[in-house]
Structures are given as C-alpha cells and as structure tokens.
Amino acid sequence: MPATLEVKCTNEDCELDMFELHYTYDMPDDVTVADFSCPYCGEQRFLEEIEL
C-alpha cells in the first residue's frame, strides 16, 4: 500500500490544523515533509510530520 504522510501546520496565523498526503507507488522513498508547503497559508517552514 502507498505511504500516507500526516502533516500539521504550526503557523499561528494559519487556520489549517492538519492534512494527509496520500502517495502513489511512484513517489520517491526520500520524500519528506520538507518537500511540501501548507495548502492553506503556503508556508513550508511551519509544517511538521505527525508521528503516530
């Protein structure tokens, strides 16, 4: 099954609390949260992976 990455945005000015990224099998293994930006506020530096 393809990987799922749960991410939260810690920007105090952002209204988005968390989102999930569902990868396809073609996603490289070395992809991390640093490769994405928040879909709401557009910031990259405030994203953190949620560890389950």
Rosetta blueprint (number, residue, H / E / L):
1 M L
2 P L
3 A L
4 T E
5 L E
6 E E
7 V E
8 K E
9 C E
10 T L
11 N L
12 E L
13 D L
14 C L
15 E L
16 L L
17 D L
18 M E
19 F E
20 E E
21 L E
22 H E
23 Y L
24 T L
25 Y L
26 D L
27 M L
28 P L
29 D L
30 D L
31 V L
32 T L
33 V H
34 A H
35 D H
36 F L
37 S L
38 C L
39 P L
40 Y L
41 C L
42 G L
43 E L
44 Q L
45 R L
46 F L
47 L E
48 E E
49 E E
50 I L
51 E L
52 L L
